[in-house]
C-alpha cells in the first residue's frame, strides 16, 4: 500500500497470463513487482485481497491466490465477468498493471497454530484457499499446525483450478487432499460427488479443528449442516465474503453488512460473527 | 468582535487575495456553495441547497492521472492543499464535517484528498436566526448556534455580525482581520438572538439506535419505500452522506481515475459482478439508508449520521419525510419493549 496515498496503485508486470479452466472463464495471472521497494512493503497473509488495475479500464477487487512464501510475485485467478476482468484476460504478458493492497483481514493463521485445519472449497472460490494451503505447507511452518484436510470440488475436471498443484498435494503425506467432481466424467479416476456429501464421507473430526470454507452459496448452504453434525461450532467455521467494492478502505460505503465493512472488517468472518450481522449478503 | 454587514464584501475581497474563498452564491435560482472571486457574490446568511460538504469532498474529483507508454508508467496524484475559507456555513453543515472526519480518516487509512482540504479550510459559520420549517437540528443533538465543527461562529445581530472564535485557528484568523471589539450591547443582542431562534419542528430520536437494533427483519420496511422513486436526491443533498464511486476516465492507456458521489438508493450500488445483488429493491435500500444514519453509523462512530438540516425533506419529490420515518420507527412494535 502506498504509504502516503492509499488510492495510488503500485506498478506490477504481468509475467504470466494462463487460461486455468476449460471453459476459458478463469485466467490466472502472475504479477512481478516493478520496484524492489514495493515488494518489500507488500506484506500480506492468506485471505487478503487487492485491487487490480488495468490501465485505461479501471480496477476491481480480487483475492490474492499466491502466498507470502512465494516471494516476488502475486497471483490472482480471475473470472471474466466485467470490464476490468475482461480487459485483464486480454492483457499481453509483459504489460504493466496496477495493484492496490493488501486489503482486508486474513484467515487467522496465528490462532490456528496447534490446531487441525479443514479447508473446503468449491468452483473457482479456491484462490485464497490456495494461498492458505501454500502458506501452511511451507516447511518452516508446517510443524506449527496439526492435520490438514482439504476438500475441493468442481463441476467437472476441466473446471478445477491449479490442477498440477492439486496433483502434487495429493501425492504428499502431510496433507489429506480430496478432490471431487460433481458427476463421473470420462478420464476422471478420482472421487465424484458434491462437496457436502464428500465432507460427510471424509468426516474430519471437529476436535481442536478449525474449518475454512469458501465457495458458491449453494455449496456453503448444504455443507454447513454437515459440519454441524460433525460437531463444528460457529466459532470453528471461518468464511470469506464477497461484496461489490470500490475503495477497499471502509469509506465508499457500499460493501457493508450492518455496521461492518466487508472490505476492511472482513472479508474473513467466523460463522459466529456472521450470525450476529443482518442477513444481507 | 464585530463585522459590519456593509463591510462584508470588502472583507471577502481581501480574503480572496490570500485564500480560496467559498461562500453561498445565488445562481440559476438556487443558492449553492461556490468559490467566489469578489465579495459581492457572497450571500452570507443564505442556506445552500447543496451542502458545503463538496468543498472537502467534491461531487466529482480526479484522484490521479496516468499514462502508460513505451517510456513506462507515469502517474500523478493531485492533492489540493490550497488555503481556503468557507464563509457562511450553517452550523448543521459544520457539524456534518466532523462526522465526515470519522469516515475519511479511520483507524487504518487516511483519505489524503479529504484530510488535506480539511486541514487547510477554515469554517466560518453563520448561526440560524430563523430556522426553516424543515429544520430539526435540536432533535439530533445540535442547535441553530451549535459551534461543533466551526472555527468561527457569526451571529446576525441586525446591521452586523458578532464573531466568536471557536478554535485556535479561528482566533488567529479573526486577529488578522483587525476587527473592532464587540461591546456589551452587541454581546447581549447576540445572546438574545440565540435564545429567540426557535425550531418549529422536532422529532423524538431518543433510543432510536436501540430500537433499530431489533428491526432489521421488521415488516415496517416493506411499505416504507413504496412511494420512493429511488432518485437519490436525499443522499446527494445530505451533508453527511459520503458514499462514492471510483471510475476511470481513460482512452487507451492514458487517463485519470475519478471519484464521484454515489447513492445507496441506486440498485447498481451493490450489484455484484456475478449478477447477485444483496439489496434488490427499494425495501433493502431504504432500510440501509435509515439503518446507516441511525444505527450503523452510531455503532461505528458513536454519533448518528444526521444533523437535522432538513434538505432531504425539502427536496424529496414524493415528500418522504425523515422526521416521520423516525417517528414511525419509534412507534413500531418490535416485541422487545421494556417500557
Interface residues (C-beta under 8 A of the other chain):
Chain A: X4 X5 X6 X7 X8 X9 X11 X34 X55 X56 X57 X58 X59 X60 X79 X81 X82 X85 X96 X242 X243 X244 X246 X247 X249 X250 X251 X252 X253 X254 X255 X256 X257 X258 X259 X264 X278 X279 X280 X281
Chain B: X63 X64 X66 X68 X72 X73 X75 X77 X79 X103 X104 X106 X108 X109 X110 X111 X112 X113 X216 X242 X243 X244 X245 X246 X247 X248 X250 X251 X252 X253 X254 X255 X257 X259 X262 X264 X269 X270 X271 X272 X273 X274 X278 X279 X284 X288 X291 X292 X295 X296 X297 X299 X300
